[in-house]
Amino acid sequence: MRQKRAKAYRKLMHLYSHFFGFRQPYQLLIDSETCKMAVSSNMDLVKQLANVLQGEVKPMITQCCIHELYLEGNPAQPAVDIAKMFERRKCNHREAIPGDDCLADVIGDSNKHRYVISTQSSTLRTKLRSIPAVPIIHINRSVLVLEPPSDSTLRKKALAEQKLLGASTSDAALIEASQPEAPKKVKKKGPKGPNPLSVRKKKTTEHPQQQPKSNPDKGKGKVMSSQSTEKANLGKRKRGDEHDDEGLSPTKEDDATQSESSAKKRRRRRKKLEATKTTAESSPSRNDD
C-alpha cells in the first residue's frame, strides 16, 4: 500500500473511532462475492483487510452469505474454505435470504454494533451510504479500497462536534461541580533576613562620567578657522602694545626720579647762594683793614 493512501485510511479510521466509537479489533462483515474475488486474485484477505483498516480485524460472515456459496457447488469450494475461517454472525433468518438483504438487515438504520462492511455489490453500497457511520470496503483490480465517508456520516460528525463544543450551561455547571477543587497552596516561611535598620549602607563609589568621544575628523574646518583668528588677534595686540609704549605718559617711577633730581638742583643752588653770601661778607671787612 502506498504511503499517501495509508495515511488517508488512518485518518478515516481515526474519524470513525473518535466520533462514532469504533474500537479494535474491528468487526468486519464480508459477503460471498468478496470471498470469490479474493480466491480469483490470490489475495490474503485477512491480512489485506488489517492493512487497510490500520489495526486488528475480526472477520465475520452471516449464515445467509455462506449459504449462497454452498448453493454454487464445487466451483465455489475455495471460497467456502476461506469463509469457514471467519466467525459466524447470527442473522436470525430461519430461511436463507439474499446476502445483500441479510447484511442490510444486520446493519439496521444506525449501525448500532459498529460493523465494517466489505462487499462487491454496488446496490448494497449505495444503500449503506445513506446510513451514517458505516465504513465500506470493496475490491478494485485486486486492490482493497476503503471508501471516503458519506454525506450522512459527515453530517452526523458535524452534529457531534457541535455537541462537544457547545455544551449547555447546566452541563457546564455539572462539569464544574464534578471537578475536584484544587488544594490551596500553603505559604512556607523562609529564613528571616537581617534588620534593615542595623545594616550599614553600602558605600556607593561615584564613577567619573565618561566624556563622549569626539570625532577627530568632525569640525576640522572650525578648529582651523578659530586658530587663524586667534593668531591674527595676537598680532594686533603686539602692534597695539608697541604704539601704546611709545605714546604712554610717564609712570610713577619716572616722576620720582625727576623730583629727586630737582631737589638736588635746589640744594646746589642754596649752597652756591650761601657761598656767595659768605664771600660778600668777608670782602668789606678786608677793605676796612
Long-range contacts (C-beta under 8 A, 24 or more apart in sequence): 1-51, 1-52, 6-51, 6-54, 9-52, 9-53, 9-54, 9-146, 10-54, 12-135, 12-146, 12-148, 12-149, 13-53, 13-54, 13-55, 13-135, 15-149, 15-157, 16-133, 16-135, 16-149, 19-133, 19-156, 19-157, 19-160, 19-161, 20-114, 20-132, 20-133, 20-156, 21-114, 22-114, 22-116, 22-135, 23-114, 24-55, 24-56, 25-55, 25-56, 25-57, 25-58, 26-53, 26-55, 26-56, 26-57, 26-58, 26-116, 27-58, 27-60, 27-113, 27-114, 27-115, 27-116, 28-53, 28-57, 28-58, 28-59, 28-60, 28-115, 28-116, 28-117, 28-118, 28-137, 29-60, 29-61, 29-62, 29-89, 29-103, 29-106, 29-107, 29-115, 29-116, 29-117, 29-118, 30-59, 30-60, 30-61, 30-65, 30-83, 30-86, 30-118, 30-119, 31-61, 31-65, 31-99, 31-100, 31-103, 31-118, 31-119, 31-120, 31-121, 31-124, 32-65, 32-66, 32-68, 32-69, 32-76, 32-79, 32-83, 32-99, 33-99, 33-119, 33-120, 33-121, 34-118, 34-119, 34-120, 34-138, 34-139, 35-61, 35-69, 35-79, 35-80, 35-82, 35-83, 36-69, 36-76, 36-79, 37-120, 37-139, 37-142, 38-79, 38-82, 38-139, 39-78, 39-79, 39-82, 41-139, 41-142, 43-139, 43-142, 45-82, 46-85, 48-144, 49-118, 49-137, 49-144, 51-144, 52-137, 52-144, 52-145, 52-146, 53-116, 53-135, 53-146, 57-116, 58-87, 59-85, 59-86, 59-87, 60-86, 60-87, 60-88, 60-89, 60-115, 61-86, 61-87, 61-88, 61-89, 62-88, 62-89, 62-90, 62-91, 62-99, 62-102, 62-103, 62-106, 63-88, 63-89, 63-90, 63-91, 63-93, 63-96, 64-91, 64-93, 64-96, 64-97, 64-98, 64-99, 64-101, 64-102, 65-99, 65-102, 65-103, 67-96, 68-96, 68-98, 68-99, 100-124, 104-128, 107-131, 107-134, 118-144, 132-156
